[in-house]
Structure formats: structure tokens, C-alpha cells
């Protein structure tokens, strides 16, 4: 059984855990607080989801970073080496304020995250859907109008692994290629603010990344 450790018990982290509850994934949530305190926080909303210590979460097969981007460097990079890390964090300057290293704009935020998490295999997805929509918009595989989510990462195997996770959650994963292409679905983009089927998302990604060295696998 693939273990998914979610760092952060905010709305999105809780929604991801809810979508994975009862699936083939073993899911748990960790916060900045001891596991016992996390258990008290999540038990009324997510019975059956394990409360983890941060150390336990770091040992998961897939680690979901559902924390504010400004807290990234509180995560010990060495503990995530070799792990598949799902980056759902968005940089919203109007609410976050300036974030050194993320404001230059020459690289995507996920590329900066990957640089910090040396040895991890960072995959960008789930950042362009709201927490409530993770429940209301999920559909069974093959259902007409199923919503699609882009999946970007520099490691093709990690992308495929996370694509399976997205599919299990009730969405069509669309391979967006390397992390550099995640700019196409960053905050402020057409993709970020829309709902897309797989066909529509592929077309939108192609338009957004054309001429930018996009790759597909």
C-alpha cells in the first residue's frame, strides 16, 4: 500500500486526505504540532485518517506539501531526499507578502521548491483547484465531463505516480511535462482560473507552453 503523508491540516490538506480515505492509499496528516494534537484537530472531520508526527510524514512514499509557501524552509530538505513530493503551494504576493527566492519570476515556484528539496522528486499539481472543488468536482474514471488537473515534474516516473494519485481522487491527470511548464497553470493564468476537461486542458497547456521547450512523455 502506497503511503501518503500530508503536511498541513488546512482546507486543501484536509480535502486531499478526504478524497484518499477508503482508497488503496494509506493516508495521514501531520502538522507543526505533536501527533496527539493533530489527532484532536482532524478527528471530527476525517475519522479514519491517521494523525502523523512530522517524522512519520517525511517517511511516506508520497509527501504532499499543503502548507503556506513561506513555511517551506521549515521542512528539513534532507528528510525528503528520494521521496516523491507533491507541491500544491501557491505564491500569492498580495496575501503572502514578499518571499525571498520566489519573487524574481525567472523560475516557477516549483522549480525553487525543487532546488531547495535536493534529492526529492517534486511534482506540481492540485494547486489549481479549490479545496471544496476537490469534493464537488470529482467524478468516476470515464465519466463525461470529468475535470482534469495538470501534473508537472522533472522526473517522468514521479509524474506517473502522482498522476495515478490524481486519478484515484476523481480527476483526469494531464501530463504537463517538466516543472518549468507549471508556469502555465500558476496563479493568474487562464488554466488556473478555469475548469477543464482533459482534452481542453491539453490544448490550453499546448498553447501556453508552445515555443517554451515543452516536453511530453
C-alpha positions, 0 to 999 in steps of 0.5 A: 500500500502506497503511503501518503503523508500530508503536511498541513491540516488546512482546507486543501490538506484536509480535502486531499486526505478526504478524497484518499480515505477508503482508497488503496492509499494509506493516508495521514496528516501531520502538522507543526504540532505533536501527533496527539494534537493533530489527532484532536484537530482532524478527528471530527472531520476525517475519522479514519485518517491517521494523525502523523508526527512530522517524522512519520510524514517525511517517511511516506512514499508520497509527501504532499506539501499543503502548507503556506509557501513561506513555511517551506524552509521549515521542512528539513530538505534532507528528510525528503531526499528520494521521496516523491513530493507533491507541491500544491503551494501557491505564491500569492504576493498580495496575501503572502507578502514578499518571499525571498527566492520566489519573487524574481519570476525567472523560475516557477515556484516549483522549480525553487521548491525543487532546488531547495528539496535536493534529492526529492522528486517534486511534482506540481499539481492540485494547486489549481483547484479549490479545496471544496472543488476537490469534493464537488468536482470529482467524478468516476474514471470515464465519466463525461465531463470529468475535470482534469488537473495538470501534473508537472515534474522533472522526473517522468516516473514521479509524474506517473505516480502522482498522476495515478494519485490524481486519478484515484481522487476523481480527476483526469491527470494531464501530463504537463511535462517538466516543472518549468511548464507549471508556469502555465497553470500558476496563479493568474493564468487562464488554466488556473482560473478555469475548469477543464476537461482533459482534452481542453486542458491539453490544448490550453497547456499546448498553447501556453507552453508552445515555443517554451521547450515543452516536453511530453512523455 
